[in-house]
Structures are given as C-alpha cells and as structure tokens.
Amino acid sequence: PGPTPPPGDLLATAYPWPAPGTGWLRAMMLVTLDGAFAGPDGHSRSISSPADRDVLAETRRLADAVLIGAGTLRAERYSPMRARPEAVDERRALGLADAPVLAVVSASLDLPWDLPMFAGESALPPLVVTTRAADAARLARAREVADVEVLGSADLDPRALVAALHARGLHRVVCEGGPTLLARLVAAGVVDEADVTLAPLYVGGGQIGTGAPFPAPVGFDVAHVLEDGGFLFTRMLLRGDADAAGA
Ligand SMILES: NC(=O)c1ccc[n+]([C@@H]2O[C@H](COP(=O)([O-])OP(=O)(O)OC[C@H]3O[C@@H](n4cnc5c(N)ncnc54)[C@H](OP(=O)(O)O)[C@@H]3O)[C@@H](O)[C@H]2O)c1
C-alpha cells in the first residue's frame, strides 16, 4: 500500500509498545534525501517538521527512558524530561514513572553540565552511562548531578548498556540518536524497532560518519509508512521481532 496520511488521532495508536516490563528498544532517526542527519547549522531541528516533532513526542509518551549519545546532547542541548500532564495519569495506570529518564552515553564525560536538565529540573534525575576509563574528576562531577552507571572498559558494549537499563527498571527505551550511537546499537542487534523518517530535503555535504561498516546488513520489516507535509514516517521492526511488537 502507498503512504497513508495520518488522521488526527492515529498517532496515539501508531507506535505501540509491548506490555510494561518487556524490554524493547525503539530507535528514532530523521534523515534527508541525501542521507544527512542534521541541517547546515548542525542541528536536526532545521530538517524537522511539526509532524516530526509530534511523532517524537508520541514515541516518548509512554517510554521509561530516552537514550541519546553525548554528541546529540552536545549538539541539541536537551531540555529536562517532563511528561505532558495529560500523559501522567496514563503512565501511572501502566505502572510507569511520571516521566521518562534521559540516559546519556559518553566515554569522555565531556558533557554540557550547565544544562537545566542537570540542575534538578528533570522529573527524574538523568542517567549518565560511561566506562571504567572515564576521567576521575569528570566522573565525580557527573555523580553530583546525575545517576551514573559505569560499564566495561573504554568502549561500551550495547548489550551491557541495555542490560543495565533493564536492571534499573527501564524497559521501554526510545533512542533518539545520534547516528554514531545508533550504528553501535544496530550492529549489536539490540534495536527492535527503527522509526526512520525521511525529510523531503537535500542539504548537501556534512554527512556524519558512523564508524566501521557492519559485517553484513541488518534487516528490518516495514510496519507502517505515514506521510505528512512530504515527510515519510516509517516504523520498521527487526526481522524476527514482529510478534513481540504489539503491532
Ligand atoms: N537526524 C536525527 O534524527 C538526529 C538525531 C540525533 C542527533 N542528530 C545529529 O547528530 C549529530 C551528532 O552525531 P553523533 O554521531 O556525534 O552523535 P551521538 O551518537 O549522539 O554521540 C556520539 C558519542 O556518544 C558516545 N558514545 C556512543 N556510543 C558509545 C559507545 N559504544 N561507547 C562509549 N561512548 C559512546 C561518545 O561520547 P563521548 O564523545 O562523550 O565519549 C560518542 O562520541 C548532531 O549534529 C545532531 O544534531 C541527528
């Protein structure tokens, strides 16, 4: 079937999660026609649209955690995590916390500590996930303003990352990028759902390298394609995962 225009209330049912307590990693990514993840200003907002922002809000609405790489936090300077008031009752009825936790992956711990999210303005403390190679002074700084998880040596194993999130009760995870973290997660086979949005834009140059190619492609099956304003919103499920997808 061709792309379907989303009716007003479709979004509330278009991104189902499995039952609470079931591990599920949903990865969001916005990409231009020429394969860029950000506009000429280095931000993804400049290649986004109102419907894209609605989809992002919906995919977070009933999540336990929003997971990002440090490069995304440095570029996008996230706001504190809070659920919309109308979502809080629904979250509580499902046994979820009042808002998602923002989890940031960083080996360097070179993070923008001045952000309001690190100043007690998040509904729940942010979580910083790093490695045993982290600088001691930066680690101490992180512990002052966030929960901290220290995993493995210099390079963080995505499977250990996901296991650590689950151990903290964070089962429904929405990864909002960036491309480097996403490539690592897909390569490790821990991404259950890839929600890739195609922006009807060419931006030229500036594509971000995401590390070494995989030994073999990782395949997904299409669950839906929606369209709004020329933006195509795909929801894809890792091959073999479809039964667990709640779709
Ligand atoms: N189009 C979109 O949907 C979208 C979404 C998000 C971001 N973006 C754009 O993407 C750009 C940033 O790209 P990026 O690839 O640099 O972002 P990223 O993936 O968010 O960040 C990469 C950083 O995350 C940490 N990291 C990731 N995997 C790790 C691992 N396995 N072990 C240890 N640390 C790990 C490292 O942090 P340290 O360097 O601190 O060690 C690494 O440098 C920005 O321009 C942003 O606007 C676009």
The ligand as a MOL file (V3000), in Angstrom:
LIG
                    3D

  0  0  0     0  0            999 V3000
M  V30 BEGIN CTAB
M  V30 COUNTS 48 52 0 0 0
M  V30 BEGIN ATOM
M  V30 1 N 18.5590 13.3440 12.4510 0
M  V30 2 C 18.3910 12.8380 13.6580 0
M  V30 3 O 17.3940 12.1480 13.9140 0
M  V30 4 C 19.4260 13.1020 14.6980 0
M  V30 5 C 19.2830 12.5360 15.9710 0
M  V30 6 C 20.2580 12.7840 16.9160 0
M  V30 7 C 21.3580 13.5650 16.5730 0
M  V30 8 N 21.4560 14.0980 15.3370 0 CHG=1
M  V30 9 C 22.6140 14.9070 14.9540 0
M  V30 10 O 23.7440 14.0680 15.0040 0
M  V30 11 C 24.9030 14.8520 15.3030 0
M  V30 12 C 25.6910 14.1660 16.4030 0
M  V30 13 O 26.1140 12.9250 15.8810 0
M  V30 14 P 26.9680 11.8820 16.7180 0
M  V30 15 O 27.0400 10.6530 15.9050 0
M  V30 16 O 28.2330 12.5240 17.1990 0 CHG=-1
M  V30 17 O 26.0190 11.7000 17.9990 0
M  V30 18 P 25.8400 10.5930 19.1050 0
M  V30 19 O 25.7620 9.2220 18.5570 0
M  V30 20 O 24.7120 11.0970 19.9300 0
M  V30 21 O 27.1320 10.7410 20.0130 0
M  V30 22 C 28.3330 10.0500 19.8110 0
M  V30 23 C 29.0070 9.9890 21.1680 0
M  V30 24 O 28.2630 9.1500 22.0580 0
M  V30 25 C 29.1440 8.4280 22.8960 0
M  V30 26 N 29.0480 7.0260 22.5220 0
M  V30 27 C 28.2640 6.4740 21.5620 0
M  V30 28 N 28.4310 5.1520 21.5350 0
M  V30 29 C 29.3280 4.8450 22.5090 0
M  V30 30 C 29.9100 3.6340 22.9860 0
M  V30 31 N 29.5800 2.4400 22.4690 0
M  V30 32 N 30.8210 3.7160 23.9900 0
M  V30 33 C 31.1360 4.9010 24.5330 0
M  V30 34 N 30.6230 6.0990 24.1240 0
M  V30 35 C 29.7290 6.0410 23.1330 0
M  V30 36 C 30.5160 9.0320 22.6430 0
M  V30 37 O 30.5750 10.1560 23.5060 0
M  V30 38 P 31.8930 10.9190 24.0020 0
M  V30 39 O 32.4340 11.6100 22.7930 0
M  V30 40 O 31.4160 11.8770 25.0410 0
M  V30 41 O 32.8020 9.8690 24.5440 0
M  V30 42 C 30.4070 9.4240 21.1680 0
M  V30 43 O 31.3550 10.3810 20.7480 0
M  V30 44 C 24.4060 16.2350 15.6520 0
M  V30 45 O 24.5790 17.0480 14.5130 0
M  V30 46 C 22.9340 16.0270 15.9190 0
M  V30 47 O 22.1910 17.1800 15.6160 0
M  V30 48 C 20.5280 13.8750 14.3960 0
M  V30 END ATOM
M  V30 BEGIN BOND
M  V30 1 1 1 2
M  V30 2 2 2 3
M  V30 3 1 2 4
M  V30 4 1 4 5
M  V30 5 2 4 48
M  V30 6 2 5 6
M  V30 7 1 6 7
M  V30 8 2 7 8
M  V30 9 1 8 9
M  V30 10 1 8 48
M  V30 11 1 9 10
M  V30 12 1 9 46
M  V30 13 1 10 11
M  V30 14 1 11 12
M  V30 15 1 11 44
M  V30 16 1 12 13
M  V30 17 1 13 14
M  V30 18 2 14 15
M  V30 19 1 14 16
M  V30 20 1 14 17
M  V30 21 1 17 18
M  V30 22 2 18 19
M  V30 23 1 18 20
M  V30 24 1 18 21
M  V30 25 1 21 22
M  V30 26 1 22 23
M  V30 27 1 23 24
M  V30 28 1 23 42
M  V30 29 1 24 25
M  V30 30 1 25 26
M  V30 31 1 25 36
M  V30 32 1 26 27
M  V30 33 1 26 35
M  V30 34 2 27 28
M  V30 35 1 28 29
M  V30 36 1 29 30
M  V30 37 2 29 35
M  V30 38 1 30 31
M  V30 39 2 30 32
M  V30 40 1 32 33
M  V30 41 2 33 34
M  V30 42 1 34 35
M  V30 43 1 36 37
M  V30 44 1 36 42
M  V30 45 1 37 38
M  V30 46 2 38 39
M  V30 47 1 38 40
M  V30 48 1 38 41
M  V30 49 1 42 43
M  V30 50 1 44 45
M  V30 51 1 44 46
M  V30 52 1 46 47
M  V30 END BOND
M  V30 END CTAB
M  END
